[in-house]
Amino acid sequence: MFYADITIPYTPNRDSPARVFYALNARFKDAPKTYALALPNYGQRNARGIFRVFAKQLESLVALNLANDPVGPLCDFKMPVPVAQDYAGPWCVYRRYRVPPRGRKNRIQRLAYAFEHNLPRFVLHSQSNQQVYCVSVEKMPVEEGQLGEINTCNFGLSTTEQVTVLPDL
């Protein structure tokens, strides 16, 4: 398994992380179960400033380089790095934290939890229906893991049904 960091230098444009996140989503959608996304600065003020993308194949990360994408000038793509086969550090799961739509049960409680725990969120604009929606990310530590299959949604995140355990680097 390999990973590459995509950093977003500080900019007055607060939309930059969401724009890069959306561009990654498009790439992830085109290559299902190829990429897993992590936020190595999770819990810090600039949690959305670095995306760590994992892939089983080095070629997949090389193909992900956003240099020729319209968001290319907003970010720096670092060289991919292998994860040690005998990695013995902590493990975690980055999952999409769902908030039900307006009028649905538990919406207020789920929103309150997301704000109380300061979950990183990305405000996105759907190209298909022009609606604005939010994707929040929750990091959950796990006792143990192993480098294995990537089973994530189109955002590169785990869901209730699809779980990918990642090294907490």
Long-range contacts (C-beta under 8 A, 24 or more apart in sequence): 1-54, 1-55, 1-56, 1-82, 1-83, 1-147, 2-54, 2-55, 2-56, 2-57, 2-58, 2-61, 2-80, 2-81, 2-82, 2-83, 3-38, 3-52, 3-53, 3-54, 3-55, 3-61, 3-80, 3-81, 3-83, 3-169, 4-52, 4-53, 4-61, 4-64, 4-77, 4-78, 4-79, 4-80, 4-81, 5-40, 5-50, 5-51, 5-52, 5-53, 5-78, 6-50, 6-51, 6-52, 6-53, 6-66, 6-75, 6-76, 6-77, 6-78, 7-49, 7-50, 7-75, 7-76, 7-78, 8-48, 8-49, 8-50, 8-51, 8-74, 8-75, 8-76, 9-75, 9-76, 10-46, 10-49, 11-74, 13-74, 16-71, 16-74, 16-75, 17-48, 17-49, 17-122, 18-48, 18-122, 18-123, 18-124, 19-71, 19-74, 20-51, 20-66, 20-71, 20-74, 20-75, 21-48, 21-51, 21-122, 21-124, 21-135, 21-155, 22-122, 22-124, 22-125, 23-66, 23-69, 23-70, 23-71, 24-51, 24-53, 24-64, 24-66, 24-155, 24-156, 25-124, 25-154, 25-155, 25-156, 27-64, 28-152, 28-154, 28-155, 28-156, 29-154, 31-60, 32-154, 33-149, 33-150, 33-151, 33-152, 34-60, 34-150, 35-60, 35-64, 35-150, 35-152, 35-156, 36-94, 36-150, 36-152, 36-156, 36-157, 36-158, 36-164, 36-166, 37-94, 37-152, 37-155, 37-156, 37-157, 38-92, 38-94, 38-166, 38-169, 39-94, 39-120, 39-137, 39-139, 40-169, 42-94, 42-120, 42-137, 42-139, 43-118, 43-139, 47-120, 48-120, 48-122, 52-169, 53-156, 54-83, 54-150, 54-166, 55-80, 55-150, 56-149, 56-150, 58-82, 83-147, 83-167, 83-169, 85-147, 87-147, 87-167, 89-167, 89-168, 89-169, 90-141, 90-167, 90-168, 91-141, 91-142, 91-143, 91-144, 91-145, 91-165, 91-166, 91-167, 91-168, 92-139, 92-140, 92-141, 92-142, 92-165, 92-166, 92-168, 93-139, 93-140, 93-142, 93-158, 93-163, 93-164, 93-165, 93-166, 94-137, 94-138, 94-139, 94-140, 94-157, 94-158, 94-166, 95-137, 95-138, 95-140, 95-157, 95-158, 95-159, 95-160, 95-163, 96-135, 96-136, 96-137, 96-138, 96-153, 96-155, 96-157, 96-158, 96-159, 97-136, 97-137, 97-138, 98-136, 99-134, 99-136, 141-168
